[in-house]
Amino acid sequence: MYFDFPDISPVIFSIGPFALRWYAMAYLAGIVIAWLLTSRNIKKYNLGISTEQLDDLVFYTTLGIILGGRLGYVICYGDGYFWHYPAEIFAVWHGGMSFHGGITGVIIALYCFAHKYKFSYLKITDLVALHVPIGIFLGRLANFVNGELWGRITTVPWAVKFPDGGYLPRHPSQLYEAMTEGVLMFIILNLLWRKEFVRSHTGIISAVFLIIYGLSRISMEFFREPDRQIGYIAGSVTMGQILSLPFLILGIYILHRSLKKRED
């Protein structure tokens, strides 16, 4: 048993040469929703961040997502293509964004923001990490609509036949990631955020985010088909698993430091 891939156009609408795609809308909607929820948190918990500073925070974060996501894809998944066609590096409308690169870009961007306004760095990363799962959820749904990043061949009853996947029944791994890295992580982080001791000890939210994402992505890679231009790195290990391991280790380290600081 399997499901045929739904006939959904990746383009929402087009006017002349301009085309609004679901993937771009996912990024835009994720940023706007996170912006609104972050503003609510700042007011509710009196976090001492002004409206102007929040606007700047959104700008820094967006810049980190776009630059980091694109450069991460070019470096880790380009497989030499961009060395031959360097102009394509800037052609983001052709697709190609790395989540690991995007997170790395955001980490750097938030450091610059915190340094500029003299905020605690982990205080800012905690605040942003709360709503990153929203973007992950919407982005993975857009991946599904685009019929890309599909899973490995399977016989599970909910398998989907993707056009670019050879019309073979495959795991809808995009939806698996949307639920684990998106919905599940959002629920866990925001339940933790309600606890006063978590809010008062910076780094816990950031650490849990990195740990959950690292574990989830490493696990989901067992269902996801590796990128064609990369394949398996060693045995059955994928690039996604290799890139997720440092996030997991960093998350454990930050959590240890945060809890130790609490005990001290």
C-alpha positions in Angstrom: 0.0 0.0 0.0 1.2 3.5 -0.7 0.0 7.0 -1.5 0.5 8.9 -4.8 2.3 12.2 -4.4 -0.4 14.9 -4.3 -0.4 17.2 -7.4 0.6 20.4 -5.7 2.4 23.2 -7.5 5.5 24.5 -5.8 4.4 28.0 -7.0 1.6 29.7 -5.1 1.1 32.3 -7.9 3.1 34.1 -10.5 2.9 37.5 -12.1 5.2 37.8 -15.1 8.7 36.7 -14.2 7.9 36.9 -10.5 6.8 33.6 -8.8 6.0 33.2 -5.2 6.9 29.7 -4.0 5.8 27.7 -1.0 9.4 27.4 0.1 9.9 31.1 0.2 6.6 31.6 1.9 7.6 29.0 4.6 10.7 31.1 5.4 8.7 34.4 5.5 5.9 33.0 7.6 8.3 31.3 10.0 10.1 34.6 10.6 7.0 36.7 11.0 5.3 34.2 13.4 8.5 33.9 15.5 8.7 37.7 15.5 5.2 38.1 16.9 5.7 35.3 19.5 9.0 36.7 20.6 7.5 40.1 21.1 4.8 38.6 23.3 7.4 36.8 25.4 9.5 40.0 25.8 6.4 41.8 27.2 5.1 38.9 29.3 8.3 38.2 31.1 9.7 41.8 31.0 13.0 40.8 29.3 14.2 44.3 28.8 14.4 44.3 25.0 12.9 47.3 23.2 10.8 47.2 20.1 13.7 48.7 18.1 16.1 46.1 19.4 13.6 43.3 18.6 13.4 44.6 15.0 17.2 44.6 14.8 17.2 41.1 16.3 14.9 39.9 13.5 17.1 41.5 10.9 20.3 39.8 12.3 18.5 36.5 12.5 17.1 36.7 9.0 20.5 37.6 7.6 22.1 34.7 9.4 19.5 32.3 8.1 19.9 33.3 4.4 23.7 33.7 4.3 24.4 30.8 6.6 21.9 28.5 4.9 23.2 29.3 1.4 26.9 29.1 2.2 26.3 25.9 4.2 24.7 24.3 1.2 27.4 25.5 -1.2 30.2 24.2 1.1 28.7 21.0 2.3 26.4 19.8 -0.5 27.7 21.6 -3.6 30.1 18.7 -4.5 32.3 21.1 -6.5 29.4 22.4 -8.7 29.8 26.0 -7.5 33.5 26.0 -8.2 32.6 25.7 -11.8 29.6 28.0 -11.7 30.3 30.6 -9.0 27.5 32.9 -10.1 25.1 30.2 -9.0 26.1 30.7 -5.4 23.8 33.8 -5.3 21.0 32.1 -7.2 19.0 31.2 -4.1 15.8 31.1 -6.2 17.1 27.9 -7.8 17.0 26.2 -4.4 19.7 24.9 -2.1 19.7 25.8 1.6 21.3 24.0 4.4 19.6 24.0 7.8 22.9 23.3 9.6 24.4 26.3 7.7 21.4 28.4 8.6 21.7 27.6 12.3 25.5 28.3 12.2 24.7 31.6 10.5 22.1 32.5 13.2 24.6 31.6 16.0 27.1 34.0 14.6 24.5 36.7 13.9 23.1 36.5 17.4 26.6 36.9 18.8 27.0 40.1 16.9 23.6 41.3 18.0 24.3 40.5 21.7 27.7 42.2 21.5 26.2 45.3 19.9 23.6 45.8 22.7 25.6 44.3 25.6 23.1 41.5 26.2 23.9 38.1 27.6 24.5 35.9 24.5 22.8 32.8 25.8 19.8 34.9 26.9 19.3 35.9 23.3 19.9 32.4 21.9 17.3 31.1 24.4 14.8 33.6 23.2 15.3 32.8 19.5 15.6 29.0 19.9 12.0 28.9 21.3 10.5 29.6 17.9 13.0 28.1 15.5 10.9 24.9 15.3 8.1 26.9 13.6 10.4 27.6 10.7 11.6 24.0 10.6 8.0 22.7 10.5 7.0 25.0 7.7 10.2 24.4 5.8 9.8 20.7 5.9 6.2 21.0 4.7 7.5 23.1 1.8 10.1 20.4 1.1 7.2 17.9 0.9 5.2 20.1 -1.4 8.2 20.5 -3.7 8.6 16.7 -3.8 12.2 17.0 -2.6 14.4 15.5 0.2 12.2 12.4 0.2 13.0 9.3 2.1 14.4 5.8 1.4 12.4 3.1 -0.3 10.0 1.4 2.1 7.0 -0.9 2.3 5.2 1.0 5.2 1.5 1.6 4.4 2.0 5.4 4.5 4.8 5.4 1.9 4.5 8.0 -0.9 5.5 7.7 -4.5 7.4 10.9 -5.3 7.8 11.8 -9.0 11.5 12.5 -8.7 12.0 9.4 -6.5 11.4 7.0 -9.4 7.8 6.6 -8.4 8.9 4.1 -5.8 7.2 4.0 -2.4 9.4 6.0 -0.1 9.3 7.3 3.5 7.8 10.8 3.6 10.8 11.8 5.7 10.0 15.5 5.3 6.9 15.0 7.3 8.8 12.9 9.9 11.2 15.9 10.4 8.3 18.4 10.5 6.8 16.5 13.4 10.0 15.7 15.4 12.2 18.8 14.7 9.2 21.0 14.4 6.1 20.2 16.4 7.6 18.0 19.1 10.6 20.3 19.7 8.4 23.4 19.9 6.2 21.8 22.5 9.1 20.6 24.7 11.0 24.0 24.5 7.9 26.1 25.3 6.8 23.8 28.2 10.3 24.2 29.6 10.2 28.0 29.1 7.2 28.2 31.4 9.4 27.1 34.3 10.9 30.0 36.2 14.2 28.2 36.9 14.7 27.5 33.2 14.1 31.2 32.3 16.4 32.4 35.1 19.3 30.1 34.1 20.4 31.1 30.6 21.5 28.4 28.2 19.1 25.6 29.1 16.7 26.3 26.2 19.5 26.7 23.7 21.1 23.5 24.9 17.9 21.5 24.8 17.3 22.8 21.3 20.7 21.7 20.1 20.3 18.3 21.8 16.8 17.6 20.4 17.7 18.7 16.9 20.9 16.7 16.9 19.3 13.5 18.1 16.2 13.9 15.9 18.2 14.7 12.7 20.6 11.9 13.3 17.7 9.5 13.7 15.6 10.8 10.8 18.6 10.4 8.5 18.0 6.6 8.7 14.7 7.2 6.9 15.9 10.0 4.5 17.6 9.3 1.1 21.0 11.0 1.1 21.6 13.8 -1.4 22.4 12.4 -4.8 25.6 14.4 -5.3 26.9 13.3 -1.9 25.5 9.8 -1.1 26.8 8.0 1.9 30.0 9.3 3.5 31.2 6.1 5.2 29.1 3.0 5.2 25.6 4.2 6.0 26.6 7.5 7.5 25.2 10.6 5.9 26.4 14.2 5.7 23.3 15.2 7.8 24.4 13.0 10.6 28.0 14.2 10.5 26.9 17.8 10.6 24.4 17.2 13.4 26.9 15.5 15.8 28.7 18.8 16.7 25.3 20.4 17.5 24.5 17.5 19.8 27.9 17.7 21.6 27.7 21.5 21.9 24.2 21.2 23.4 25.3 18.7 26.0 28.3 21.0 26.9 26.0 24.1 27.3 23.5 22.1 29.3 26.2 20.9 31.6 27.6 24.4 32.1 24.1 25.8 32.7 23.2 23.2 35.3 26.6 23.5 37.0 26.2 27.2 37.2 22.8 26.7 38.8 24.3 24.4 41.4 27.1 26.8 42.1 
